[in-house]
Amino acid sequence: MTTPIESTRRDFFRTVGVGAASAALPGALIPTGGALAQPSTEIITRKIPRTGEVLPAIGLGTYLTFDLLPGAPRDHIREVMKRFWEGGGRVFDTSPLYGSGELSVGDFATGMGITDQMFVCNKIWSTGEFLADDSHAVKSFEQTQQRLWREKIDVMQVHSLVNVDQIVPVLKNWKKEGKIRYVGVTHHEVPYFGALAGHVERSDLDFVQVHYSIQMRLAEERILPAAMDKGTAVLVNMPFEKARLFKLVQGHALPDFAKEIGCENWAQFFLKWVISHPAITCAVPATSNPAHESENIGALRGPLPDKAMRARMVKHMETIPGFDKLQETPSYPGKAYKGLIQRAQSARAAAAAK
């Protein structure tokens, strides 16, 4: 069972090398006041099917982009969060596996005074010492509480279906105990889509997170219909295909018809296509570039494409050379994220080359 957080925020962040700040408790999704400017209420929202709770349809992912080395410049990440928040975003998706991602979110949120107002989606990647052992999961959860300085996490997801049959019951118990509010599962790799769909179809899940984009539409075959049938909220990862969609359209102007749905850039084109599907609750694109975040969060406003427009958008993308082969191209073209994950990967590659 999870024990209360015993360390103070000052002591904890001194240990991990991040500046300390005062604590806060979880609160309402849309704040009534705060240090930051409040967004317009005219944003695109979706309801969580099981409860009717309302969420903005664009969230913020943190994989690689929020993973920073100690002492590295980080003002740009703080600015990403600021623009996301002031643009109406409230949903944050992170994981203990994302290097220092949780620490970045927790520390910046405290500095911004929004810790108790975020809707936090986190993950568990846990096996245990033996079957049904939840000690690893408990330790991971307590670390997440400390890093984010949150007693309660909104959504806890089984990361990439790891040990899913053992961990989902653990998460459901935590939900009953009030430690978390919603239970979910995730995956992003196509070979696991069948398994992911099966869990949505068979289990009483609140959330599922899946890879879905204008180019990768396989989730429409089973996962999204199952989610709609079961009343499961859907989070979308990789809506930009790890930046490959932007590389593909480089040098191509937006089609004129994009103006009909209020798109000013390709990011909004891709995001509005995703969140216009009736099964989708929230897309969680990641970025470390404040200007790109401003583009992303802009997709929260204006009209969405209807079924005919969605088909027209896909048809247009199919005229761009390389669209059908996108999955075969390198991820994150032209980008480098120098964090704990990248450092570990480089060290492993260097060791393998010896």
N, C-alpha and C positions, 0 to 999 in steps of 0.2 A: 504494500500500500504506500502511496506517495506520502511522504512526511512534509510538514510545513517548511517553507524556506527558512533556513536558520541564519544564513549569512545576510548581512546588510548589503544594500546596493553598492555602497562605497567600498566595502571590503571585497565584494565580488569583482567589481570592475578594476580595482587596483590589482587583483590577482591576474586578470586576463589582459591588462594593459589598456583598458578603455576608460575614459573619464567618467567619473561618478556623477550621479544626479539624483534628485528626490524620487521616491516611489509614487506609483499611482495604481488604482484598482480598475478592473474592467468596467466599462460603462456603456452608454448608448452609442448606437452606430453613427447617427448624425448629431453632432454636438450642438449645444445651444450657445456656446461661447468658447473662447480660447484665444491663444496668442496669434494664430494665423487667420487670414481672411477666410470667411466662409463662402463656399461655392453657391452658385445659382441653384435653385431647386429644379430647374428645367434640365434634368439629366435623364439619360436612359437607365431605367432600373429593371430589375427582375425579382420575382418572389421566390424564396426557398419553398418548394412545393409542400413539404411536410408541416411547415409552421406559418407560412405567409410572411415571414420576415423579409424586408426589402433590402436589396443590395444594389449598388451601382454596377453596371454590366461590364465595366473595365476595371481590372485590378492591377497589381504590381507583382511580378515575379522577381526572384532574387538570385537564381542560379548563375554562378560565375560573376555576374555584374556587381553583386554586393560583397564578394569575397575579396578582402583586402589584406595585404601583408601589414604587420605591425609597423607603424611609422610612415606608411605610404600616404600620399595625398588623398583626401577623401571628401573635400568640400563639394565635389561634383555629385557624389552620391547623396549628400544631404540636400542638395538642390533638386535632385531627381525626386526625392520624397516630398519636398516642399511643393513642387509643381504638381505632382500627383495629387496631393492632399487638397491644395487650393483649387484644382480642377474638378474636384468632386469625388476622387477615388477614396475608397475606404478598405478595400480587400487586399491584404498582403499575403503572399504565399512564399513560405520559406521551408527550411529543413535543416536538421543537424548535419546532414551530409554536404551542405553548401559552404564548407570552409568556415569563414568568419561571417557568413551571411546573417545568421541570427543575431550575432553581436552588433552588426551594423544597424540592423532594423531596430533592435532594442535601444541602443544608445541614441541614435538620431531621433527616434520617436520620443524619448524622454526629454531631449533637448528642445523638441518642438512642442512639448506639452500635449501629445496626442495618444499617449500609451493606452489610456483607458477608453479611447474612442475608436481604435482600430478594430477591424474584423480580421482576426489572424487565423490563417490556415497553415497548419504545420504537419509534420510527418513523423512516423515511427519506422525505423529500419532495424528490426530486432529478431534475434533467434532464441537466445536463452541457453543455459547450460544443459538443459534437458527438455523433453517434450512438456509443454504447458508451463515451463518456467517463465515468469514475467519479469524477472529481476533486471534484465537488460532494458526492457521497455520502460520500467519504472525509473531507472537511472537516466535514460534518455529524456524522459518527460521532465524530470526534476531539473536537468540541465537546461532544457528549453524554457522552463519557468524562470530560471535565474537569468538566462541571456536576454529574454524578452521582458523580464520583470513583470510577468503576468501570472497571477494565481490560477486563472482559468483561461484555457485556449478554446477559441470558437469551434474550429474544425480540426480534428486529428485524423490523419489519413495513413493507411498502411502504404508505405513507400514502395512502389514498384511491385506490389503484391508479395513482398518478402514475408514468408511465414504467415501468410494471410489467414489461414484457418485457425491458427492459434492466437493471433493478435487481434482480430476483429472482436472476439468475445471479451478480450481484455479492455478494448476501447469501449465496448458497450457497458461494461461494468463501471468504467470511469465516468461515462455519461450519467449513469444512475447515481453515482456519488457526487456529481456536480463539478467534476474536474474539467470536463470538456462539454461542449454543447451539441456537437454533431460528430458523426462517425462516417469516414469515407475510405476509399481505396484509390490508388493511382497507378497509371503506367503511361509510357510514352512510346514504347516500341511496338511496331505493327505485329510481330509474331505473338505478342501477348494479348492482342485485342480479343481473341476468342475467350481466353480465360477471364479477362476483365468483364466482358459482356456476361459471362456465366455468373459471376459474382453479383452483378447488378440484378440479373434475372432471378437468382435464388435467394439473395440476402436482403435483409431489411436495412438497406444503407441510406443514409441521409445525403451523401455526396459521392460522386465519382469524378475523378480528374483524368482527362484523356487528351491525346494529341489530335488536333483537328485544325485544318486550315483550308483555304480555298484550293490548295493543291492536294492535300492529303485528306480525302473525304471518306475514308473507309469506316470511320465511326458511325456514319449514317446507316450502315447496313444492319447492325445489331445494337450497338451500345446506346446510341441516342434514342432509338425507339423503345428500348428496354427502360431507359431512364424516364421517359415520358409515361410509360405504362405503370412503372412502380412508384412514381412520385419522387424520383431521386434528382437532386440538384446536380448540375454539370459545370465543373470548372474546366477550362481549356488551356492546355499548355502548348507551347510551340506554334502560336498562330502565325508567326513570321518564318517558320521553318529554320530556326537558328540563323536568321539574317539572310538566308539564301534567296528568299523572295525579293529582297531589296537589291541584291546583286543581279538577279534576273532582269529586273525592270530598269536597271541603271541606264540612263540615256533615253528611256521611253517616257513620253508625256502621259499623264492621266487621260483616259478617254473623256470626251466631252460629256457623256452621260453621267459621269461621276458627280457632276454638279447637282444633279437631280436628288441625290441623297446627301448633299452637303459635304462631300469629301474634298478636302483641300490638298491632300497628299496621299501617297501610296499607303502609309501606315493606316490611315483612316479607311481607305478602300478595303484593305485586308481585314481590319478589325470589324468594320460594320458588316461585312459579309458573314463573319463568324457569329457575332452576337445576334444576328437577325434570325438564326435558326431557332424555332420555338422551344427546343430542348435546352438551349444554352442559358446558364445562369450568369456566368462571368468568365471572361477571358483574362488571363494573367500574363501579358507580355512582359519581358524583362529588358531593361536597358540601363546603361551607366552614363548615358548622354542626356543632360537636361533638355536640350533642344528636341531630341527624339521623344522624350517623355511628354513634352508639350504637344507634339503631334499625336502621340498615342491617346492621351487623355481627351483630346479634342473629339475623339470618336464617341464620346459620351453624349454629344449634343447633335441635334438635327435629325432628319428623317432616316429611317432604316429601309433597306431594300425589301421589296416584297418577293414572292416566289419567282415571278417573271424576271425581275431585276437581278436576283441572285443568279439565275441561269445565264442572263446576259453578261454578267461579270465573269463567270467561269468561261463562257465562250470567248470573251475578249482575251483572257489570260492564255487560252489555248492557241491564240494567234502569235504569241511571243515565243520565239525559238528557245527550246530548252525547257519549257514548262513541264513537258511530260517526263523529262529525265532529271528533274530537280533533286530527287532523293539520292541520286548517284553523285551529286556534287559535294565538295567539302563544306563542312559546317563552319559557321562564323567567318566567312571570307573577309579578309582584310582586318580582322579584329584580333586583339590579344588581351586576355584578362590575367593580370599578374597577381594572383592570389595564392592562398594556401593549396588549393587544388592544383593549379598549374605548376607550382613549385614541386609538389609531390609527384606529379606526372613526369616532369622533366627529370627528376632524380631517378625515377624508376626506369625511364628510357635510357638514361646514361649508364645505369647499372647493367641493363640488359645488353648494351652495346659493347661492354668490356669483354 
